[in-house]
Amino acid sequence: MPSPEENRPAAVDRVNVALIAEAVDALAKLQDRTGLKKVDLVNRALLVYEFVDAELKAGKQVLVRDQDGRDQLVKIFL
């Protein structure tokens, strides 16, 4: 039996965007590191952005924890 994800159309909406130079560089670095396609990286980036935005709007903070267990507060300006 197919999963719900398999029943969804591959492309629900198409958007053409012009990326700034920094975004082009970031996209290239991510492609090199992950081997993912641009479309997959952009989709993931939007999902992460929406999650972080919702959490910050709910009064939460974003922390990054290194391998030694030290936390660093991340200042994000959305």
C-alpha positions in Angstrom: 0.0 0.0 0.0 1.5 3.4 -1.0 2.3 5.9 1.8 0.5 9.3 1.9 3.7 10.9 0.5 3.6 8.7 -2.5 0.1 9.9 -3.3 1.1 13.5 -3.4 1.9 15.2 -6.7 5.6 15.8 -7.2 5.3 19.5 -7.7 2.4 21.3 -5.9 3.5 24.8 -6.8 6.3 26.2 -9.0 8.1 29.4 -8.1 10.8 31.2 -10.0 13.1 33.3 -7.8 16.2 35.4 -8.3 18.8 34.5 -5.7 21.3 37.0 -4.2 25.0 36.2 -4.5 25.2 34.9 -0.9 22.3 32.6 -1.5 23.9 31.2 -4.7 27.1 30.5 -2.8 25.3 28.9 0.1 23.3 26.7 -2.3 26.5 25.6 -4.1 28.2 24.7 -0.7 25.1 22.8 0.4 25.0 20.9 -2.9 28.7 20.0 -2.5 28.2 18.8 1.1 24.9 17.0 0.7 24.7 15.9 -2.9 21.1 17.0 -3.0 19.4 18.8 -5.9 18.7 22.5 -5.7 15.0 22.0 -5.5 15.4 19.6 -2.5 17.7 22.1 -0.7 15.3 25.0 -1.3 12.3 23.0 0.0 14.2 22.0 3.1 15.4 25.5 3.7 11.8 26.8 3.6 10.6 24.2 6.0 13.4 25.0 8.4 12.8 28.7 8.1 9.1 28.3 8.8 9.8 26.1 11.9 12.4 28.5 13.3 10.1 31.5 12.6 7.1 29.8 14.4 9.3 28.9 17.4 10.7 32.4 17.7 7.2 33.9 17.4 6.1 31.6 20.2 8.8 33.1 22.5 11.3 30.3 22.2 15.1 30.5 21.6 17.3 28.7 19.2 20.4 27.0 20.7 23.3 25.1 19.0 25.0 22.4 21.1 28.5 21.3 20.2 29.8 17.8 20.7 31.1 18.7 24.2 27.6 19.6 25.3 28.2 23.3 25.3 25.2 25.4 24.3 25.4 28.6 22.3 22.4 30.9 21.9 21.8 31.8 18.2 20.6 35.3 17.4 18.4 35.1 14.4 16.8 38.2 12.9 13.8 37.4 10.9 
